[in-house]
């Protein structure tokens, strides 16, 4: 247990020394502060006549921010595993007398706590934002600690646990950041599919279950709340929301258990193609040189044409390896599916059937495929 705590403590200290944590903390806090203290920033649905610090606003803000929190969580959780591969420090950990539980559990616990730490700033931003002197006093309700605790432990923590379990497991089993980003894209596609279904009353139960972030379940459960209920009531743990939490938390526990069972305390193995290339290179190194006089001097060119040829060769190698990699193909396929799902609402414009003309489809592709292109980049 002591080793587990030491590894978790090391991860916390390491991540808190990195600028990424403080950049995310500042961005998330300022964004939430602007949503509470100004009408120019919106998180989720508009506040309307609801109090700016109402339980509904607190829950909605933290739920939406938990989705954005998956991106820094990916860097924290997956980076803790991938860092050992990058720095060639796997052999140091795997040769030490530590168990799989200590290594995986310590890494996950430390980085998960850091990911949750970002949302402490989000909560403080909501509290401070509701105290701003330029806000209308009648739009500020009494301070209650219960909505903040409920949102943190029931909304944010399960969301980060679900995403963190999937991303950390993919990183641990594949040792590939691109594969980890592909799994993040798959989660985003699940949310997009649920958002597409939520507009149809016949499919809202399916939408509330397939949404890994529980946004759809939250929308279904609070759709008919009055202003009074939004100002005073917390979400009840029943119905679609409860089923969503049980389903995805069960999936997270299953994924972590499977990762623990399949993970091996051994160095990353290269792919078959890379192994064959390495074997051929070693064979060429040990091949005796033919004795027949001095070797010809290589022609060395350092002009602009030579640099341009090197640039083209490096570009061809990187492009080929990227286009043939499985994570790229998965991300590309998910991007295409997201574009297909996003093109469905274009069939009607303000209730009038329209043709899929160019400017509408360009807007759909830009909105549906941009995230996938940025992830690959």
Protein Blocks (a to p, Z undefined) as FASTA:
>chain_A
ZZmmmmmmmmmmmmmmpmklmmmmmmmmmmmmmmmmpckbcghjaekjacfkbfklmmmm
mmmmmmmmmmmmmmmmmmmmmmmmmnopmmmmmmpccdfklmmmmmmmmmmmmmmmmmmm
mmmmmmmmmmpfkbcfklpccddfklmmmmmmmmmmmmmmmmmmmmmmmmmmnopaklmm
mmmmmmmmmmmmmmmmmmpmklmmmmmmmpmnlmmmmmmmmmmpcfklmmmpccddehjl
lmmmmmmmmmmmmmmmmmmmmpccddddddfklmmmmmmmmmmmmpccddebjadddddd
fbfklmmmmmmmmmmmmmmmmmmpmklmmmmmmmmmmmmmmmmmmmpgghiacdddfklm
mmmmmmmmmmmmmmmZZ
